Amino acid sequence: MIANRHASLDWTQRPQEAIYCGAPPHAENFPLLFNDAAAAYALALRWKVSCDDAYAGKAIDILNARSASLEMIDGSSDKFLASGIYGYELANATEILLTVYQTCGQRRRERWLHEANAFWGSVTEVSQRTQESATPVNTSFICPAGF
C-alpha cells in the first residue's frame, strides 16, 4: 500500500463539474473520477492502518473537492456503470472515515450520511426509470456537497 501512488499525501485531485463516459462530442474524462476515488479509498485505508491523521485529512480533502464540483455524469449507458462503481468506491472511503475518524465533528458526519443517502437515492431512482422505460433516460446524477 505504501508504494501505491493513490495512497500518497502528494496525490493531486482533479475534480470536474462533469464526467463523460463513452459519449461524443465530449472527450471521456472518467479516469479523473476513478483515480480520485481510488486515491480517497487508498488514503482512508492507509490512515486506518497507520493511524496517521494526515492520510485521513487528505482523503477528506479529495472527497470534499469532488463533492463541491461534480454536478453530473453523462455519456452513453456507461454512465450508469461509472456512477455505480465510482460512487461505491467513494462511499466506501467515506464509510471508513465516518466509522472511525473521531476528530471529524458529529455535524459533518451527519451531513455526509444525509448527502450520501440522497446521492444513492437518485442513482436508484434513475436506474429504476431506465429499466422500466423502453427508451433511454437522458439524465445526469447530482452529487451533493459534502459527499
N, C-alpha and C positions, 0 to 999 in steps of 0.2 A: 504494500500500500504506500509506503514511503516513496518509492520510485515512481508512482503513478502521478503524471503531470496534473491530473484533475484534483489531486489531494494536496496541492501545493498552495501555500499562502500567497504565492506570486501569480495565481490564476487571475486573469483579467476577463470579467464577464462582458458580454457584448449584447445587451438587451436590445430588442427591436419592438416596434409597435405592431408589426405584422410578420407572421411566419407563413411562408408559402411552401407547399409540398406538391410537386408534380403538376404544376399548372402554369403554362404560358399565359399571358405575356410576362408574368413576374418571374424573376430568377429564383430558383429554390434557395432558401436560406435556412431551412430547418436544422442543418448541422449546428448552427449557432445555439439553438434551443437545446438540442440533445447534449451538446458539450457542456453547457451551463448546468443542465440538470445532473449530468454525471459528476460535475465538479461539486455542486451543492451536496449531493449524496456522499461522495467520497470524503469531502471535508467533514460532514456530520459524523461519518463513521470514524474518521481519524480522530476527531475530538472525543468521541465515545471511548475509544481505545486508549488515547494518550492523556485524557483529562486536561488538555491544554486549551484554555478558553479562546485562544486566538483562532483555532480552527472552527469553533462554533460561530465566532463572530464573522469570519469570512463566509461561511455557509449562509448565515443570516443576511449578509450584505448581498450575496448573489440572489437569494430568494426575494429580498425586498426590491432589488433593481429590476428583476423580471416582473414582479407584480406591479411595479409602478409604470411599466412601459407596455407590456403585452396587452393588446386590445383584441387581436383576432388571429386565428389560424385558418388559412384559406388554401384553396387549391382543388385538386381532384379528390376523389374519395379517400386518398391517402391522409387527408386532414383529420379524419376520424381516428385512424390508426395512430397518427402522431399525437393527437390530443390525449388519447388513452395512455400510450406508452410513456410519453414525456411527462404528462400530468401525474401519472402513477409514481414516477421516479422523484418528481418534485414533492409530491405528497409524502413519500417515504422519508425524504430528507427532513421535511418539516416535522413529521411524526417523531423521528429520532430526537430532534431538538426540543420538541414540545414535551415529551415524556420525561426528559431528564435534565434539561438545561435550567437550573434553578435561578440563575441571575436574570433570566428573562421574566419580566413582570407578568402578573396574572392578567392584566388588561390586554397586553399584546397576545398572550396565549389564547384568550377568549376571542379576540379579533381574528387571529389566524384560523382558529377552528370554525368560526362562523363563515368566514370567506371561503375556506376550503370546501365547506359543505355547499355553499352557494355555487361554487365552480363545478363541483361534481354533479350537482343537481341539473345544471344547464347542459352538461355533457350527456347525462342520462336522457333528458327530455329530447334533445336533438337526435340522439341515436334512435329513440323510440319513434319519433316522427319520420325519420328516414326509412326505418324498417316497415312502417305502416303505409308509406306512400309509394306509388308506382313510379313517380318522378323524383329525381334527386332534390333534396332540400338545399337551397343555396343559403348558407348561414355562416356565421363566424362565432367563435367562442369568446366570451368575455371572461377575462381572468381578473378577479377583483384585487384591489390594492391590499398589500399585506400578506399575500399568499406565499 
